[in-house]
Amino acid sequence: MTNKLLKALENDCTLSHEQLAAITEMTVEEVRAAVALLEQNRVILGYKAIVDWGSTSREGVTALIEVKVAPQRGDGFDRIAERIYQYDEVESVYLMSGSFDLTVIISGRTLKEVAQFVSERLSTLENVNATATHFILKKYKEKHLIFKNQEPGEREWIFA
């Protein structure tokens, strides 16, 4: 039942306890207690709306930064990741497999602001060996949500 509850909340955290009870086949009291316990145990870390900022007048830029680091003895990548995620600009940090070690996602008001963060704060950290910054030009889908609906009748035709 817990996985069903978590999935329902992940899909729509605005559902009431009554709606969650109907979805999960739990009682309202069981849902209330389960949610409280999941929050207390930090399984549920928070609730957040996904906003299509491109549809608003707010200007901003989001960047994905590949970071190569030298892991530290005893701590591996954890200490440097913790140092990076302390910055207010940083939205997410992920340990990766492949040609780089960490993915850092940040937001700023301008390209210059992001570039300054990378050059003055991130790349100067001890154990950071290299960075590569990629700017997000347009979001199509995030967390299973499509940002722009297809217009009725709008179709993509493929001819073979």
N, C-alpha and C positions, 0 to 999 in steps of 0.2 A: 504494500500500500504506500510506503514512503516514497518509492521511486515514481509511482503514479502521481502522487502529490507534488513532488519536486518538478516533474515534467509539466504538470498543469501550471504551476507557478512560473516556471521558466517561459512557457508559451504566453502567459498573460498574468502578470502579478497583480492586476487590478480585480481579479475574481474575488468575490466575497467568500466567507467561510461556508456559507450555505451552498454556493455554486461548487466550491471545491469538494464539499461533502457529497454532492450528487455525482460529480465526476469520479471520485475515488471510492464510492460506496462505503464511506465512513460516516460517522455521526458528526454533527457540527462541533460537539465537544472534543471528539477525537482529533478533528482537524485543528482546532484551536490549540490543543495541547501539543500536537505533533509540530505545528509551525513554531510554537514557542520554544520547544526543545531543539529544533533544527537551527533556529536563530541563536540560541544560547550556546550550542556546540559549534557554531560558526560554519555549519554546512550551508546555510543561507547567509550570504555575506551582505546582502543589501538588495534593494529594489530600484530599478532604474528604467526610465523611459528611453526609447531609441528615437531620436529626433532627426528628421531630414533637414539639417541646417542649410542645405542647398536650396530649399524652398522658402527660406526666410531672407531678410535683409542683412543678417549678420555675416560679416566677412571673417574668414578664418582659413587656416590651412592645417592639414593633418599629414604627418610624415611617418613612414615606417623606416626605422634605422637598423641596419645590420651591424652588429658589434662583435668584433673578435677580441677576446680577452685571454689573459694568461690565468688559468685557474690557480687558486691559492691552496697551499698544502693544508689539509685538514678541513677546509671549508669549500673546496671546489669552486663553483661559480656563485654560491649563495651570498657571500659577503659583498661581492661587486654588484650583484643584482639588487641586493638590499640598498646599497648606496645609490644606485641609479633610480630606484622607484621612490626614493624620498623626495625627488624634485617635483614641484607642483605641476610642471608641464607634462610630466610622464603619466600617460593613461594606463599603459599596460607594459609588462615585461615578461618575456617568455624565454625559457631555455630551449634551444633548438638542436637538432641533429643536422649534420651537413657541413657546408663550407664556412659557416660562421656560428657563433655561440649563443648570442642573445638577440632577440628581436625587441626593439623598444618602439612603442607607438606614442607619439607626442602630438599635441595641438598647440598652435600659436596663432597670433593675429595676422602675421605676415610671414612670407618666405624668409625675410631677413631675420626675424625673431627666431625662427627655427634654426637657421644657419648659425646664428650667434650661440644658441644653446649647444649645438653640436660642437662648434669650434672652441668655445670658451669653457664649457662645463663638462660635456661628455668625453670628448677626445683627450682632455687633459687629465682625466682620472688615472691614477696608478693602476696598472695591469690592463688598461684598454690599449690594444695594439693597433686596431684599425676600425674605421666606421665607413658605411656606405648608406647614404640617405636617399630614400625614394619618396617622392611627394604623391599623395593620393589625389588624382585629378577629378575623379567622379566615383561615387558609390552607387552600385547597382543593387546590392543585396547585403544585408547584415543581420546576423542572428535569425536567419530564415525569413526576414522581412524584405520585400522588394520595395525599392525606393520610388520607382515610377511605374505606375500601372500602364499597361498597353492601352492605347486608345481603342475603343470599339471598332472593329473592322480593320485595325492595323495588323498586318500579317507580314511575316517574313517568308518569302517564297524561295525554295531551293529547287533548281532544275538540274537534272542529271543528263 
